[in-house]
Amino acid sequence: MRAAGIGVRLGAEGVIPVPDPSHASAGPDTAVDENLLEELIVEAQTALPFELPVLANRCASALGLDSALLYLVDLQQQLLIPLDEALEPLPVDRSLAGWAYRTVTPRVADAGDDVIVWMPMVDGAERLGVLAVRTPSLDGVRMRRSRMLAFLFAMLITSKRAYSDWLAARARTATMRLPTEMLRAFLPSHTIGSRRCVSTAVLEPAYDVAGDAFDHSVVKDILHTMILDSMGHDLVSGLTTSVAMAAARNARRGGGDLADVVGSVDQALAQWLPDHFCTGVLCRLDAVTGVLRWINCGHPPPLLIRDERVLGGVLDSPPQPPLGLAGQLVPAARQVHETTLEPGDCVLLYTDGVVEARDADGAEFGLDRFTDFIIRSSAAGQRPAEVLRLLIHAILDYQRNRLRDDATILLFEWRPQHQ
């Protein structure tokens, strides 16, 4: 492999993680036609999603690279699916491309007379897939340009997938049921974050979920998180959760505090779906001070993980009725609870389908197994989004890929030391 200026050797698997020099100078063979590059970037604004593979190649060529291939991760984060429909998907767990995706780190592999750089595509904190860049030689300049190309196409994909059914379809490997289609239209990105906090979530079954949902949003220095579980497994169940999410966002965007948000959900469900309700936990974290406020509406209590152990009962609270029972069992004002996190603390929200998953002998996955998996994976250096990806797959494997109930997990971490 030709890797000028990198100064590291290949490992046993024939790949290396490569640092990205930020001040590498360009040589005469790496000159860029800035006018052409500008034209391509302008063209990218109006390019249709299915045109992105060709555009990626043209941008790569303009940057002095041979070619570029785009791969999106599928809904269950098991496959990396090429946007070029003539190519085959790559497994996330057993490929160099998957390695780059899982670790959010570039990987370099020898490809005969060329070098392939597998570059993670990330938008903010959300992992979208990988970019495969082929080049005849590799130096700091080409590494930096490969990374720039990955950032550019991550932003393009994020902006275009909001209106592209084609991109949505490329990320699917099965037919989605109507209740799930409706509910997924309301879901945010799986992972969001800032310098001070990160929130990530997973939800299964990916194509047959109906009543579970999660939400998270950052408003200045405030992280809002929510997990919901509507009774039933049909279109009305999904509608109940969707109305609850819309009401919460409406109150939040109107400047309401945590109690206002919960009150808005109560009133919306009581007005529009008076015979339906859902359980849920809503949280508000001040990412500057670490003050966490939460309201638990008939849901399993959140869990606090600190220093690789669960602090039992810290986020427990007296039971309150589920959302949607305004005017019946709910008091005039919901009880808001408060505590202060320590740097590095993780908070877990989950639905009962997570711990109640059963193996062939009827044994539950259980709370201890659930929390132990997260603690061990985090201690091994896995990022929060990768921890949950591995965990939800472990739960699916435990129940032979046939969940009896929806399983949703949301994890957020306060890390002010990252500012």
N, C-alpha and C positions, 0 to 999 in steps of 0.2 A: 504494500500500500504506500502511496506517495502522500505524505502528510507533512509538508514543509513547515518547520517552525513550531510543531506541536510538542515534540520532545517527550513523548510517552510511548510505551510499547504495547502491542496487542496482548490482550488477556487470552485465557484459555478458550473463550468462545469466539475469538476472532473479531471482537468489537472493542471499542474504547469509548468512554465518556470523554468529551472534548470541551475544554474551556473555550470561551468565546472572547478573544482579545478585543478590547474596546478601543484601542488606539493603534491598530495595525495600519500601516501605510500601504497604499496601492502601488504596485509596480506597473511597468509599461504594458504588460499583458493583461491587466485587469481594468483598463480604462472603460468608462461607461459613457454611452451616448445619452446625455441627460435629456435632450429633446425627445428622443424615442421613449425613454422611460416616462417622461411627463405625459406623452401621448397615451401610453398604456395605462397609466394610473387614471387619467381622465376617462378613458374608454371603460375602465373597470366599474365606474360609477353606474353606467347604464347597461353593462353586460348582463345577459340573462344567466341564471344559475347554471344551466347545462353547458354554457360557453366557458365556464371557469377553467376546466382542464386545459383547453387550448390557450387561454389567456395566461395560465400559470407557466406554460412552456415558453411563451413569448417573453414574459417578464424575466424568466430565468436566463434566457439567451441574452437579453439586454443587460443583465448583470454579470455577464461573463461566465455563466454556468451552462451546462449542456441541456438539462431538461428538469422538469419538476412534475411530480404526481401527487394528487390530493386524495387523502383518505379520511372519511368521517367515521366516528365510532357509532355503532348501532345503539338502539334504545337500551339494551341490556348490558352494554359495555363488554361484550364478548368478542365482537368482530370489528375490524377496521375495514370499512367498505369503500372501494375506490369510486371517485366520481366518474372516472372513465368506465363506462358500462361494459367494456370488452375485457376488463381485468377481473381477477378473482379476489374475494375478501381475504384478509390476513387475520389469524387469531391474535387476540390481545395478550393471551397468556403464554403463547409459544412462538413468538416471532420477534425479530429485532425492532420492527415497527412498534409492536406492542410494548417492548421494553422502554422505548422512548416515550410512549403514551403514559405508561404506568408511573414512570419516575419523573416525568416532565423534564427530561434531560436529553440533549442531543446524543445520538449514537452514530458511529462511523463504521462502515464495513467495506472491505475490499470487494470489488466487482470486476475481476479480470483486469483490463487495462484502465478501468475507471474506479472512482470512489463514490459510494452512496452515503449521503448524510440523511439520517432519519431525524427530522426536526419536529418536536411537538408543536401542535397548533393550539394556542391558548388565547382566549379572549377574557381579560381580567383574571378571574380565578377559575374559569370554566374550561375544562379540557374538551376540545372539539374533535381532535383526531391527530394526524401526523402529515407532514410534507416530506416526500422523498426527493432529494435533490441529487442528481447525478452530475459529476464533474470529473475531468481528466486528472486534476491535481487539487490539492487542498492546502490552503494556508489561512492565516488569520482573516484576511480580507474576504475570502470566499465563505468562510464560516459565518462571518458577520452578515454578509449579504443573504446567506441561506436563512439566517434567523430573521432578518428584516422581511424576507419573502413570506416566511411562515406567519409573522405578525400581520402583514398586509392581508393575506388570504383568510386569516382567522377573522379579521374585522369584516371583510367582504362577505364571508359566509354568514356571520352573525347578522349583518344588516339585511341580507337577502332571504334568509330562511324564514323571516317573519311573514313573507308573502309567497313563499315558494312551496307548492305541494310536491314538486319534484324532489327538492332537498329532503323534505319530510319523508317521502316514500323511500328514498335511498337509504335512510337510517333504519328502516324496518325490515324484519325478516319473517314476519307473520301478519295475518290479517287482524286488524284491530276492531274490537266490538264498539258499537255506537256509544254506550255509556262512557267507555274509556276515551273515545275520541273527543267527546264533549268535555270531560274532566281535564284531559291533557291540554286542551286549548287554554285553560286557566293557569296551568302550572308555570312557574318561573324557571330560570336556568337551574340546573342541579347544584351548582356551586357559585356563590358570590363571596366577595370579600373586599377588604381594604387593608391598609398597613397594620391596623390594630386588631382586626377580627376576621374570621372566615366562617361561613356557614355552608354546609353541604348536606344533600339529602338523596335518598334512593327510594324507589317505590316499585313493588311487584304485587301481582303479576303484570308485566309491562303492557300486555295487550288485552287484559281482562279485568282490570281494576275498576271499581265502581264507587266505593264509598270513602276511600282514604284520599288524603291530599296533604300537601305541605305548601308553605309559603315563606319567603324571606325577602327582606328589603333593607337597604341601607339609606337612611335619611340623615345627611350630614354625618355626625358621629354616633348616631343611634342605629343599632341593629334590631330590626323587628323580625321575629320568627313565629311560626304557627304550625301546628299539626292538627288535623281533623280526622274524625272517623264517624261516618254516617251509618246508621243502621241499615242493613239490607245489602243487596248486591244486584241492583237493577237500575234502570234509567232514573227513577225518582230518587234513589240514593245518591247518584251522581249529581242530580239537579240540586239536592239539598246542600251538598258540599260546595257546589259551584256558587249558589246564592250566598252561602256563608263567606266564601272567599271574596266575592264581589263586595259584600257589605263591609267586610273588614278593611279592604283597600280603600273604599269610598270614605270611610271615617278617618283612616290614617292619612290619606291625601288631603283631607279637609282640616288637618291639624289636630285631630282628636287625640287624647291621651289613651292609655291602655284600657281604662274603664269605659271610655267612650266607644272604643273599637268593639269591645265585647257587647256593650249595650246595643250598638248598631246591628250586630249579628243577631242578637236575641230578637230585636224588633222586626228585622227583615224576615226571619224564618217564621215568626209568629204571624206576620201579615200575609206572606205569600205561600207558605207551606205549613199551615197551622197544625197539621197532624204528623209532622216530621221534625226530627231533632238530630243533633250530632254531638259527640263529645269532642273535647279539644283542649289544648294548652296554648296560650298566647304569651309571648315573652317580649320584653323590651330591655336591651342591654345598652348602657352608656359605655361606649368603647373608650372613652377618656378616663372615666373614674372606676369602671368595673362594676357599677351598681346594676344589679339585675332585678327587674320587677316582673312578676308573672301572675297569671290567673289560670287556675285549673278548673275546667268545667266538666266534671264527671269522668276524667281521663286518667290513665296510669300516670303517676307522678314523674316529673323529670328526674334524671339522675345526674349527679355531679361527680366528675372524675378529677381527682387532684393527686399529683405525684404518683401516678400509676396505681391508684386504688379508688374504689367507689366509696364516697362518704355517705353512708346509709342515712336516709331520713332527712338530709339537709334541705331538700326541696319538696318535702312532703307538706301538705296543707290540709285543713279541714275540708271535707267534701262539699262541693257546690253542684247544683243541678246542671245537666247538659245544656248546650246552646239551643235556643229555640223555645224555651219554656217561659218566656217573659209573661208576666201577669198571672202565672199559675204557681210555680214553685220558687221563682227567682225573687230575691229581695230587691228593693229599690236600687241598690248599688252592689255590684259584685265586690268581693273582698280581694284586694290587691296585696300580694306578698312581696317582700323585698329582702335581698341579701347582697353582700359585696363579694365579688369573685376575686381570686388571686391570679396573677399572671400565669398563663399556661393552663388554666382551668378549662375543662370541656364540659358542656352540658348536652345531655342526650334526651331527645323526645322520641317516642316510639308508639306504635299502635299495638294492640294485644296480639295481632296476627304474627308478630315477630317472635315473642316468647312462647306462644301456644302452638307453633309449628311442631308436628309430631313425626317421628320416624316410623319404620315399618312395624315396630313393636309397641307403638303408642306412647313412647317416651317423649315428653316435651323438650324442645330446644332449651327453654328455660332462661331465667334472668341471669343466673351465674355464668352460664356458657356465653350468653350474649355480651355481657360486660367484660368477661375475661378475654374474649376474642378481640375486642376493641383495645383493651389495655395492652395486650401482647403485640398487636399489629402496630400500635402507636409507638411502643417502646422499641420496635424494630426499625423505626425511622420512616414508616409509611406516612404519606400525606393524608389528611382527613378524608379527602374524596376517594383515595385509593383504599383506605381502611373500610369505608362503607361499601365500596364495590366488592371487595373480597368478602365482606360479611354477608351481604345479601345473596351472593352466590353460594356461600356456605349454608345459609338457611334453605335455599332452593335445593341444594344437594341433599340436605338432611331430610327433606320431605319429598325426595325423588321428583323434584321439579313440578310438583302438583300441590300448590298451597291451598289450604281449605279456606283461608281468609286473606284479605289484603294485608300486606306487610310494608310498613313505611317507617323509615328512620331518618331523623334529622339530627345532625351534630353541629354545634357551634363552639368555637374556641376563642377565648380572649387572650391576645398576645401583644400587649402594649410595647413589649421589648422590641417588636419588629418595626417601630416607627422610624 
